[in-house]
Structures are given as structure tokens and as C-alpha cells.
Amino acid sequence: MKKFKVLGSGCTKCINTAKLIEKIAKDNEIEVFVEKVTDLETIMNYGVMSTPGVVMDEKVVHSGGVPTTESIKKWFDL
């Protein structure tokens, strides 16, 4: 199971990012856990200055804007 954290204030882009990760995982029968992190200190500890940020298995893989479908598929090795 891949674990994701979507870092951000809970804005529309953050919500859409989480939904997109979950949709692509479901469409490809991949089990994921997506956690939404809104705590500013936690976000800063990851070094993310532009949200939404995405952390996969404790590694920052994206920051600033909703990631593309192609980017997310690469995280899943699709």
C-alpha cells in the first residue's frame, strides 16, 4: 500500500489533488491511504513552500498546484 499526504490549507486544489490520487489508484486497483495535512508546521517541516504538496512514502514528490494525471501515474509506476 502506498501512503500519501496531501499538504495544504484544505483549499479546493488540495481536495482535488487528494481525489485525483484516490481515483487513479482505484481505477488501477492500487491500494492507497491518503491523508490530508493542514498543520502549517508539519507542512514546513517537509520543506513545501507552495501548496498543495504531495508526500509519497515520506518523500516529497510534488508541490504547487494540482499534479497532472501523468505525474500521478508515474508515482504508481503505470
Gaussian input, Z-matrix of N, CA and C with variables (Angstrom, degrees):
# hf/3-21g

backbone

0 1
 N
 C     1     B1
 C     2     B2     1     A1
 N     3     B3     2     A2     1     D1
 C     4     B4     3     A3     2     D2
 C     5     B5     4     A4     3     D3
 N     6     B6     5     A5     4     D4
 C     7     B7     6     A6     5     D5
 C     8     B8     7     A7     6     D6
 N     9     B9     8     A8     7     D7
 C    10    B10     9     A9     8     D8
 C    11    B11    10    A10     9     D9
 N    12    B12    11    A11    10    D10
 C    13    B13    12    A12    11    D11
 C    14    B14    13    A13    12    D12
 N    15    B15    14    A14    13    D13
 C    16    B16    15    A15    14    D14
 C    17    B17    16    A16    15    D15
 N    18    B18    17    A17    16    D16
 C    19    B19    18    A18    17    D17
 C    20    B20    19    A19    18    D18
 N    21    B21    20    A20    19    D19
 C    22    B22    21    A21    20    D20
 C    23    B23    22    A22    21    D21
 N    24    B24    23    A23    22    D22
 C    25    B25    24    A24    23    D23
 C    26    B26    25    A25    24    D24
 N    27    B27    26    A26    25    D25
 C    28    B28    27    A27    26    D26
 C    29    B29    28    A28    27    D27
 N    30    B30    29    A29    28    D28
 C    31    B31    30    A30    29    D29
 C    32    B32    31    A31    30    D30
 N    33    B33    32    A32    31    D31
 C    34    B34    33    A33    32    D32
 C    35    B35    34    A34    33    D33
 N    36    B36    35    A35    34    D34
 C    37    B37    36    A36    35    D35
 C    38    B38    37    A37    36    D36
 N    39    B39    38    A38    37    D37
 C    40    B40    39    A39    38    D38
 C    41    B41    40    A40    39    D39
 N    42    B42    41    A41    40    D40
 C    43    B43    42    A42    41    D41
 C    44    B44    43    A43    42    D42
 N    45    B45    44    A44    43    D43
 C    46    B46    45    A45    44    D44
 C    47    B47    46    A46    45    D45
 N    48    B48    47    A47    46    D46
 C    49    B49    48    A48    47    D47
 C    50    B50    49    A49    48    D48
 N    51    B51    50    A50    49    D49
 C    52    B52    51    A51    50    D50
 C    53    B53    52    A52    51    D51
 N    54    B54    53    A53    52    D52
 C    55    B55    54    A54    53    D53
 C    56    B56    55    A55    54    D54
 N    57    B57    56    A56    55    D55
 C    58    B58    57    A57    56    D56
 C    59    B59    58    A58    57    D57
 N    60    B60    59    A59    58    D58
 C    61    B61    60    A60    59    D59
 C    62    B62    61    A61    60    D60
 N    63    B63    62    A62    61    D61
 C    64    B64    63    A63    62    D62
 C    65    B65    64    A64    63    D63
 N    66    B66    65    A65    64    D64
 C    67    B67    66    A66    65    D65
 C    68    B68    67    A67    66    D66
 N    69    B69    68    A68    67    D67
 C    70    B70    69    A69    68    D68
 C    71    B71    70    A70    69    D69
 N    72    B72    71    A71    70    D70
 C    73    B73    72    A72    71    D71
 C    74    B74    73    A73    72    D72
 N    75    B75    74    A74    73    D73
 C    76    B76    75    A75    74    D74
 C    77    B77    76    A76    75    D75
 N    78    B78    77    A77    76    D76
 C    79    B79    78    A78    77    D77
 C    80    B80    79    A79    78    D78
 N    81    B81    80    A80    79    D79
 C    82    B82    81    A81    80    D80
 C    83    B83    82    A82    81    D81
 N    84    B84    83    A83    82    D82
 C    85    B85    84    A84    83    D83
 C    86    B86    85    A85    84    D84
 N    87    B87    86    A86    85    D85
 C    88    B88    87    A87    86    D86
 C    89    B89    88    A88    87    D87
 N    90    B90    89    A89    88    D88
 C    91    B91    90    A90    89    D89
 C    92    B92    91    A91    90    D90
 N    93    B93    92    A92    91    D91
 C    94    B94    93    A93    92    D92
 C    95    B95    94    A94    93    D93
 N    96    B96    95    A95    94    D94
 C    97    B97    96    A96    95    D95
 C    98    B98    97    A97    96    D96
 N    99    B99    98    A98    97    D97
 C   100   B100    99    A99    98    D98
 C   101   B101   100   A100    99    D99
 N   102   B102   101   A101   100   D100
 C   103   B103   102   A102   101   D101
 C   104   B104   103   A103   102   D102
 N   105   B105   104   A104   103   D103
 C   106   B106   105   A105   104   D104
 C   107   B107   106   A106   105   D105
 N   108   B108   107   A107   106   D106
 C   109   B109   108   A108   107   D107
 C   110   B110   109   A109   108   D108
 N   111   B111   110   A110   109   D109
 C   112   B112   111   A111   110   D110
 C   113   B113   112   A112   111   D111
 N   114   B114   113   A113   112   D112
 C   115   B115   114   A114   113   D113
 C   116   B116   115   A115   114   D114
 N   117   B117   116   A116   115   D115
 C   118   B118   117   A117   116   D116
 C   119   B119   118   A118   117   D117
 N   120   B120   119   A119   118   D118
 C   121   B121   120   A120   119   D119
 C   122   B122   121   A121   120   D120
 N   123   B123   122   A122   121   D121
 C   124   B124   123   A123   122   D122
 C   125   B125   124   A124   123   D123
 N   126   B126   125   A125   124   D124
 C   127   B127   126   A126   125   D125
 C   128   B128   127   A127   126   D126
 N   129   B129   128   A128   127   D127
 C   130   B130   129   A129   128   D128
 C   131   B131   130   A130   129   D129
 N   132   B132   131   A131   130   D130
 C   133   B133   132   A132   131   D131
 C   134   B134   133   A133   132   D132
 N   135   B135   134   A134   133   D133
 C   136   B136   135   A135   134   D134
 C   137   B137   136   A136   135   D135
 N   138   B138   137   A137   136   D136
 C   139   B139   138   A138   137   D137
 C   140   B140   139   A139   138   D138
 N   141   B141   140   A140   139   D139
 C   142   B142   141   A141   140   D140
 C   143   B143   142   A142   141   D141
 N   144   B144   143   A143   142   D142
 C   145   B145   144   A144   143   D143
 C   146   B146   145   A145   144   D144
 N   147   B147   146   A146   145   D145
 C   148   B148   147   A147   146   D146
 C   149   B149   148   A148   147   D147
 N   150   B150   149   A149   148   D148
 C   151   B151   150   A150   149   D149
 C   152   B152   151   A151   150   D150
 N   153   B153   152   A152   151   D151
 C   154   B154   153   A153   152   D152
 C   155   B155   154   A154   153   D153
 N   156   B156   155   A155   154   D154
 C   157   B157   156   A156   155   D155
 C   158   B158   157   A157   156   D156
 N   159   B159   158   A158   157   D157
 C   160   B160   159   A159   158   D158
 C   161   B161   160   A160   159   D159
 N   162   B162   161   A161   160   D160
 C   163   B163   162   A162   161   D161
 C   164   B164   163   A163   162   D162
 N   165   B165   164   A164   163   D163
 C   166   B166   165   A165   164   D164
 C   167   B167   166   A166   165   D165
 N   168   B168   167   A167   166   D166
 C   169   B169   168   A168   167   D167
 C   170   B170   169   A169   168   D168
 N   171   B171   170   A170   169   D169
 C   172   B172   171   A171   170   D170
 C   173   B173   172   A172   171   D171
 N   174   B174   173   A173   172   D172
 C   175   B175   174   A174   173   D173
 C   176   B176   175   A175   174   D174
 N   177   B177   176   A176   175   D175
 C   178   B178   177   A177   176   D176
 C   179   B179   178   A178   177   D177
 N   180   B180   179   A179   178   D178
 C   181   B181   180   A180   179   D179
 C   182   B182   181   A181   180   D180
 N   183   B183   182   A182   181   D181
 C   184   B184   183   A183   182   D182
 C   185   B185   184   A184   183   D183
 N   186   B186   185   A185   184   D184
 C   187   B187   186   A186   185   D185
 C   188   B188   187   A187   186   D186
 N   189   B189   188   A188   187   D187
 C   190   B190   189   A189   188   D188
 C   191   B191   190   A190   189   D189
 N   192   B192   191   A191   190   D190
 C   193   B193   192   A192   191   D191
 C   194   B194   193   A193   192   D192
 N   195   B195   194   A194   193   D193
 C   196   B196   195   A195   194   D194
 C   197   B197   196   A196   195   D195
 N   198   B198   197   A197   196   D196
 C   199   B199   198   A198   197   D197
 C   200   B200   199   A199   198   D198
 N   201   B201   200   A200   199   D199
 C   202   B202   201   A201   200   D200
 C   203   B203   202   A202   201   D201
 N   204   B204   203   A203   202   D202
 C   205   B205   204   A204   203   D203
 C   206   B206   205   A205   204   D204
 N   207   B207   206   A206   205   D205
 C   208   B208   207   A207   206   D206
 C   209   B209   208   A208   207   D207
 N   210   B210   209   A209   208   D208
 C   211   B211   210   A210   209   D209
 C   212   B212   211   A211   210   D210
 N   213   B213   212   A212   211   D211
 C   214   B214   213   A213   212   D212
 C   215   B215   214   A214   213   D213
 N   216   B216   215   A215   214   D214
 C   217   B217   216   A216   215   D215
 C   218   B218   217   A217   216   D216
 N   219   B219   218   A218   217   D217
 C   220   B220   219   A219   218   D218
 C   221   B221   220   A220   219   D219
 N   222   B222   221   A221   220   D220
 C   223   B223   222   A222   221   D221
 C   224   B224   223   A223   222   D222
 N   225   B225   224   A224   223   D223
 C   226   B226   225   A225   224   D224
 C   227   B227   226   A226   225   D225
 N   228   B228   227   A227   226   D226
 C   229   B229   228   A228   227   D227
 C   230   B230   229   A229   228   D228
 N   231   B231   230   A230   229   D229
 C   232   B232   231   A231   230   D230
 C   233   B233   232   A232   231   D231

   B1=1.4501
   B2=1.5259
   B3=1.3371
   B4=1.4598
   B5=1.5229
   B6=1.3213
   B7=1.4595
   B8=1.5159
   B9=1.3256
   B10=1.4515
   B11=1.5189
   B12=1.3231
   B13=1.4553
   B14=1.5166
   B15=1.3186
   B16=1.4558
   B17=1.5256
   B18=1.3308
   B19=1.4553
   B20=1.5151
   B21=1.3307
   B22=1.4608
   B23=1.5179
   B24=1.3059
   B25=1.4638
   B26=1.5169
   B27=1.3245
   B28=1.4595
   B29=1.5213
   B30=1.3169
   B31=1.4682
   B32=1.5305
   B33=1.3070
   B34=1.4609
   B35=1.5239
   B36=1.3287
   B37=1.4704
   B38=1.5206
   B39=1.3276
   B40=1.4675
   B41=1.5310
   B42=1.3117
   B43=1.4668
   B44=1.5301
   B45=1.3342
   B46=1.4625
   B47=1.5218
   B48=1.3317
   B49=1.4676
   B50=1.5227
   B51=1.3253
   B52=1.4713
   B53=1.5291
   B54=1.3207
   B55=1.4662
   B56=1.5232
   B57=1.3333
   B58=1.4599
   B59=1.5306
   B60=1.3201
   B61=1.4696
   B62=1.5224
   B63=1.3358
   B64=1.4680
   B65=1.5248
   B66=1.3357
   B67=1.4672
   B68=1.5223
   B69=1.3200
   B70=1.4682
   B71=1.5312
   B72=1.3206
   B73=1.4676
   B74=1.5238
   B75=1.3372
   B76=1.4668
   B77=1.5269
   B78=1.3338
   B79=1.4684
   B80=1.5269
   B81=1.3442
   B82=1.4648
   B83=1.5342
   B84=1.3352
   B85=1.4631
   B86=1.5281
   B87=1.3291
   B88=1.4587
   B89=1.5196
   B90=1.3264
   B91=1.4577
   B92=1.5285
   B93=1.3331
   B94=1.4637
   B95=1.5140
   B96=1.3056
   B97=1.4602
   B98=1.5187
   B99=1.3287
   B100=1.4609
   B101=1.5254
   B102=1.3132
   B103=1.4607
   B104=1.5256
   B105=1.3212
   B106=1.4615
   B107=1.5311
   B108=1.3384
   B109=1.4635
   B110=1.5201
   B111=1.3337
   B112=1.4658
   B113=1.5219
   B114=1.3285
   B115=1.4625
   B116=1.5283
   B117=1.3264
   B118=1.4577
   B119=1.5261
   B120=1.3110
   B121=1.4647
   B122=1.5310
   B123=1.3207
   B124=1.4689
   B125=1.5226
   B126=1.3223
   B127=1.4712
   B128=1.5241
   B129=1.3264
   B130=1.4682
   B131=1.5340
   B132=1.3307
   B133=1.4680
   B134=1.5227
   B135=1.3314
   B136=1.4616
   B137=1.5338
   B138=1.3260
   B139=1.4599
   B140=1.5126
   B141=1.3191
   B142=1.4671
   B143=1.5257
   B144=1.3266
   B145=1.4617
   B146=1.5216
   B147=1.3237
   B148=1.4591
   B149=1.5239
   B150=1.3344
   B151=1.4584
   B152=1.5275
   B153=1.3228
   B154=1.4451
   B155=1.5267
   B156=1.3171
   B157=1.4546
   B158=1.5110
   B159=1.3126
   B160=1.4594
   B161=1.5260
   B162=1.3199
   B163=1.4593
   B164=1.5262
   B165=1.3256
   B166=1.4632
   B167=1.5167
   B168=1.3219
   B169=1.4610
   B170=1.5293
   B171=1.3250
   B172=1.4726
   B173=1.5228
   B174=1.3362
   B175=1.4663
   B176=1.5314
   B177=1.3318
   B178=1.4688
   B179=1.5279
   B180=1.3438
   B181=1.4642
   B182=1.5253
   B183=1.3438
   B184=1.4765
   B185=1.5205
   B186=1.3293
   B187=1.4679
   B188=1.5203
   B189=1.3197
   B190=1.4612
   B191=1.5114
   B192=1.3138
   B193=1.4576
   B194=1.5142
   B195=1.3163
   B196=1.4642
   B197=1.5265
   B198=1.3373
   B199=1.4698
   B200=1.5256
   B201=1.3269
   B202=1.4655
   B203=1.5245
   B204=1.3077
   B205=1.4623
   B206=1.5215
   B207=1.3340
   B208=1.4654
   B209=1.5208
   B210=1.3336
   B211=1.4687
   B212=1.5159
   B213=1.3173
   B214=1.4615
   B215=1.5251
   B216=1.3153
   B217=1.4684
   B218=1.5245
   B219=1.3317
   B220=1.4691
   B221=1.5229
   B222=1.3443
   B223=1.4633
   B224=1.5084
   B225=1.3340
   B226=1.4565
   B227=1.5228
   B228=1.3361
   B229=1.4652
   B230=1.5339
   B231=1.3411
   B232=1.4766
   B233=1.5162
   A1=108.65
   A2=115.08
   A3=120.14
   A4=108.46
   A5=114.73
   A6=120.25
   A7=109.45
   A8=115.03
   A9=122.12
   A10=110.38
   A11=115.07
   A12=121.65
   A13=105.99
   A14=116.22
   A15=121.36
   A16=105.69
   A17=115.07
   A18=121.71
   A19=110.04
   A20=116.47
   A21=120.03
   A22=111.40
   A23=114.15
   A24=121.13
   A25=113.85
   A26=116.89
   A27=120.19
   A28=110.78
   A29=116.16
   A30=122.17
   A31=110.39
   A32=115.86
   A33=121.82
   A34=111.57
   A35=117.31
   A36=120.21
   A37=110.98
   A38=116.59
   A39=120.61
   A40=110.51
   A41=116.34
   A42=121.62
   A43=110.07
   A44=116.87
   A45=120.86
   A46=111.76
   A47=116.59
   A48=120.46
   A49=110.01
   A50=116.79
   A51=120.83
   A52=110.91
   A53=116.99
   A54=121.21
   A55=111.23
   A56=117.11
   A57=121.29
   A58=110.78
   A59=117.13
   A60=120.56
   A61=109.69
   A62=116.56
   A63=120.87
   A64=111.74
   A65=117.75
   A66=121.49
   A67=111.30
   A68=116.86
   A69=120.06
   A70=109.65
   A71=116.86
   A72=120.03
   A73=110.56
   A74=116.26
   A75=120.58
   A76=110.78
   A77=116.89
   A78=121.20
   A79=111.76
   A80=116.71
   A81=121.30
   A82=112.34
   A83=114.99
   A84=122.22
   A85=112.30
   A86=115.49
   A87=122.45
   A88=107.61
   A89=115.73
   A90=120.74
   A91=109.27
   A92=115.64
   A93=120.82
   A94=110.52
   A95=113.91
   A96=121.65
   A97=105.27
   A98=117.27
   A99=121.73
   A100=108.48
   A101=114.86
   A102=121.97
   A103=108.60
   A104=116.16
   A105=120.33
   A106=107.82
   A107=115.93
   A108=121.50
   A109=108.65
   A110=116.46
   A111=120.39
   A112=112.63
   A113=117.47
   A114=121.52
   A115=110.18
   A116=116.40
   A117=121.96
   A118=112.69
   A119=117.37
   A120=120.39
   A121=111.37
   A122=116.25
   A123=120.86
   A124=110.29
   A125=116.47
   A126=121.25
   A127=109.46
   A128=117.26
   A129=121.73
   A130=110.94
   A131=117.34
   A132=121.02
   A133=112.14
   A134=116.93
   A135=120.76
   A136=111.44
   A137=117.29
   A138=120.98
   A139=113.32
   A140=117.61
   A141=122.09
   A142=108.75
   A143=115.70
   A144=120.91
   A145=112.15
   A146=116.73
   A147=121.78
   A148=107.91
   A149=115.73
   A150=119.52
   A151=111.36
   A152=118.54
   A153=124.83
   A154=112.34
   A155=114.29
   A156=121.21
   A157=107.95
   A158=116.06
   A159=120.53
   A160=108.78
   A161=114.81
   A162=122.01
   A163=106.74
   A164=115.81
   A165=120.63
   A166=107.52
   A167=116.61
   A168=121.81
   A169=111.18
   A170=115.51
   A171=125.80
   A172=114.73
   A173=118.19
   A174=122.23
   A175=108.22
   A176=116.56
   A177=120.19
   A178=108.20
   A179=115.49
   A180=120.46
   A181=112.55
   A182=116.49
   A183=119.18
   A184=109.46
   A185=115.23
   A186=119.27
   A187=109.44
   A188=114.73
   A189=121.81
   A190=113.77
   A191=117.27
   A192=121.85
   A193=112.43
   A194=115.23
   A195=121.80
   A196=107.70
   A197=117.52
   A198=118.98
   A199=111.11
   A200=115.48
   A201=120.03
   A202=109.70
   A203=115.11
   A204=121.23
   A205=109.71
   A206=116.97
   A207=121.50
   A208=111.11
   A209=116.73
   A210=120.39
   A211=111.03
   A212=116.01
   A213=120.29
   A214=110.47
   A215=117.33
   A216=120.03
   A217=110.73
   A218=117.70
   A219=120.38
   A220=110.95
   A221=117.32
   A222=119.56
   A223=111.01
   A224=116.91
   A225=122.41
   A226=112.58
   A227=116.59
   A228=121.76
   A229=112.04
   A230=115.87
   A231=120.44
   A232=110.15
   D1=132.25
   D2=175.78
   D3=-90.18
   D4=139.57
   D5=179.26
   D6=-111.97
   D7=128.09
   D8=-179.98
   D9=-118.80
   D10=147.50
   D11=169.12
   D12=-124.93
   D13=126.85
   D14=174.41
   D15=-100.36
   D16=115.70
   D17=-175.58
   D18=-96.77
   D19=128.15
   D20=177.58
   D21=165.93
   D22=-179.92
   D23=-174.48
   D24=-77.38
   D25=-7.77
   D26=-174.75
   D27=97.05
   D28=16.06
   D29=-179.14
   D30=-69.33
   D31=172.96
   D32=-179.21
   D33=-57.25
   D34=-42.27
   D35=-179.71
   D36=-63.23
   D37=-37.96
   D38=178.77
   D39=-66.03
   D40=-44.67
   D41=179.35
   D42=-63.06
   D43=-44.49
   D44=179.84
   D45=-64.72
   D46=-35.85
   D47=177.90
   D48=-62.43
   D49=-47.80
   D50=179.30
   D51=-60.81
   D52=-44.50
   D53=-179.58
   D54=-63.09
   D55=-40.01
   D56=-178.68
   D57=-66.23
   D58=-42.49
   D59=176.98
   D60=-60.54
   D61=-46.51
   D62=-179.50
   D63=-63.68
   D64=-39.84
   D65=-179.21
   D66=-65.71
   D67=-46.72
   D68=-178.44
   D69=-65.15
   D70=-39.27
   D71=177.49
   D72=-62.26
   D73=-47.20
   D74=-179.27
   D75=-62.56
   D76=-44.82
   D77=-178.99
   D78=-60.42
   D79=-26.29
   D80=-177.74
   D81=-109.61
   D82=14.48
   D83=176.93
   D84=54.07
   D85=45.36
   D86=178.09
   D87=-111.00
   D88=131.65
   D89=-179.74
   D90=-83.20
   D91=127.32
   D92=179.22
   D93=-134.88
   D94=158.56
   D95=170.24
   D96=-124.56
   D97=121.88
   D98=-179.10
   D99=-116.31
   D100=120.38
   D101=179.30
   D102=-111.54
   D103=134.91
   D104=176.65
   D105=-96.74
   D106=124.42
   D107=-178.19
   D108=-112.95
   D109=119.79
   D110=-179.03
   D111=-113.19
   D112=-5.48
   D113=-178.90
   D114=-70.38
   D115=117.69
   D116=-174.63
   D117=-59.31
   D118=-40.44
   D119=-179.86
   D120=-63.53
   D121=-41.67
   D122=178.15
   D123=-63.29
   D124=-43.52
   D125=179.51
   D126=-61.15
   D127=-45.31
   D128=-179.88
   D129=-63.47
   D130=-35.24
   D131=179.45
   D132=-63.04
   D133=-25.72
   D134=175.16
   D135=-82.93
   D136=-7.39
   D137=-179.99
   D138=79.57
   D139=16.14
   D140=-179.14
   D141=-86.85
   D142=119.91
   D143=-179.93
   D144=-104.32
   D145=-17.30
   D146=-177.75
   D147=-128.23
   D148=122.82
   D149=-177.13
   D150=-104.17
   D151=159.77
   D152=0.71
   D153=-73.71
   D154=147.04
   D155=172.22
   D156=-108.30
   D157=152.41
   D158=178.39
   D159=-126.81
   D160=128.47
   D161=176.72
   D162=-114.75
   D163=125.71
   D164=177.68
   D165=-116.79
   D166=121.83
   D167=-179.33
   D168=48.78
   D169=45.90
   D170=176.17
   D171=69.11
   D172=18.28
   D173=175.87
   D174=-122.57
   D175=129.80
   D176=178.02
   D177=-69.18
   D178=122.29
   D179=-179.25
   D180=-113.21
   D181=-9.21
   D182=-177.77
   D183=-164.13
   D184=146.23
   D185=168.84
   D186=-152.69
   D187=145.51
   D188=176.89
   D189=84.53
   D190=94.98
   D191=176.35
   D192=91.11
   D193=167.74
   D194=179.24
   D195=-75.21
   D196=127.11
   D197=179.32
   D198=-67.92
   D199=155.14
   D200=179.10
   D201=-75.59
   D202=158.11
   D203=175.75
   D204=-56.85
   D205=-41.02
   D206=-179.18
   D207=-61.97
   D208=-41.27
   D209=178.64
   D210=-62.16
   D211=-45.61
   D212=-178.92
   D213=-63.73
   D214=-40.75
   D215=178.52
   D216=-61.49
   D217=-36.15
   D218=177.48
   D219=-64.08
   D220=-35.84
   D221=177.69
   D222=-61.92
   D223=-29.71
   D224=179.46
   D225=-93.85
   D226=4.49
   D227=-177.47
   D228=59.01
   D229=40.74
   D230=179.25
   D231=-96.84

